[in-house]
Amino acid sequence: MGKRTEGILSIGKKNMSKNFKEMAKKALEEAKKRKKLKSVEKAPKEINGPAGPEPTRYGDWEKKGIVSDF
Protein backbone atom coordinates (compact mmCIF):
# COMPACT_ATOMS: atom_id res chain seq x y z
CA MET A 1 0.00 0.00 0.00
CA GLY A 2 1.17 3.51 -0.76
CA LYS A 3 1.30 6.46 1.58
CA ARG A 4 -1.59 8.86 1.55
CA THR A 5 -0.12 12.37 1.61
CA GLU A 6 -3.25 14.39 0.81
CA GLY A 7 -6.57 13.50 2.30
CA ILE A 8 -8.84 14.01 5.23
CA LEU A 9 -6.05 13.96 7.81
CA SER A 10 -3.86 16.55 6.11
CA ILE A 11 -6.81 18.88 5.47
CA GLY A 12 -7.95 18.49 9.06
CA LYS A 13 -4.49 19.40 10.34
CA LYS A 14 -4.43 22.57 8.24
CA ASN A 15 -7.83 23.69 9.55
CA MET A 16 -6.91 22.73 13.10
CA SER A 17 -3.68 24.73 12.84
CA LYS A 18 -5.57 27.79 11.58
CA ASN A 19 -8.19 27.50 14.33
CA PHE A 20 -5.50 26.98 16.95
CA LYS A 21 -3.67 30.13 15.87
CA GLU A 22 -6.91 32.15 16.02
CA MET A 23 -7.76 30.77 19.47
CA ALA A 24 -4.24 31.47 20.74
CA LYS A 25 -4.38 35.05 19.46
CA LYS A 26 -7.78 35.56 21.11
CA ALA A 27 -6.52 34.09 24.41
CA LEU A 28 -3.49 36.41 24.41
CA GLU A 29 -5.72 39.45 23.82
CA GLU A 30 -7.99 38.42 26.69
CA ALA A 31 -4.99 37.87 28.97
CA LYS A 32 -3.65 41.33 28.13
CA LYS A 33 -7.03 42.88 29.00
CA ARG A 34 -7.19 41.00 32.33
CA LYS A 35 -3.61 41.99 33.17
CA LYS A 36 -4.35 45.63 32.38
CA LEU A 37 -7.46 45.59 34.59
CA LYS A 38 -5.58 43.88 37.40
CA SER A 39 -2.76 46.44 37.32
CA VAL A 40 -5.30 49.28 37.57
CA GLU A 41 -6.97 47.80 40.65
CA LYS A 42 -5.19 48.55 43.90
CA ALA A 43 -5.45 46.59 47.10
CA PRO A 44 -7.37 48.33 49.87
CA LYS A 45 -5.29 49.86 52.64
CA GLU A 46 -4.74 47.47 55.51
CA ILE A 47 -5.91 48.59 58.94
CA ASN A 48 -4.07 47.30 62.05
CA GLY A 49 -1.93 45.00 59.91
CA PRO A 50 1.63 43.96 60.66
CA ALA A 51 4.33 46.54 60.06
CA GLY A 52 7.17 45.57 57.76
CA PRO A 53 7.30 42.68 55.34
CA GLU A 54 4.38 40.30 54.94
CA PRO A 55 4.58 37.71 57.75
CA THR A 56 3.28 34.92 55.51
CA ARG A 57 5.79 35.49 52.70
CA TYR A 58 7.46 32.10 53.21
CA GLY A 59 4.26 30.11 53.74
CA ASP A 60 4.66 30.33 57.52
CA TRP A 61 3.39 32.92 59.96
CA GLU A 62 6.27 34.76 61.58
CA LYS A 63 5.96 37.27 64.39
CA LYS A 64 8.85 38.51 66.52
CA GLY A 65 11.07 35.70 65.23
CA ILE A 66 8.65 32.93 66.22
CA VAL A 67 7.37 30.87 63.29
CA SER A 68 4.31 28.65 63.10
CA ASP A 69 3.21 26.48 60.20
CA PHE A 70 -0.35 26.52 59.08
C-alpha positions, 0 to 999 in steps of 0.5 A: 500500500502507498502512503496517503499524503493528501486527504482528510487527515492533512486537510484536518491538520491545516484547519486545526492549525488555523483554528489553533492560531486564532484561538491562541491570538484571542486568548493572548488578547484576553490575557492582556485585557485582564492583566491591564485591569488587574494592574489598575486595581489597587489593594485596599489599605490594611488597617491594624496590619503587621508593620514591615514585610508580609509575615506569611511570605514564606508560607509560615506565619512569623511574628517577633522571630517565632514561626508557626506552620499553618 
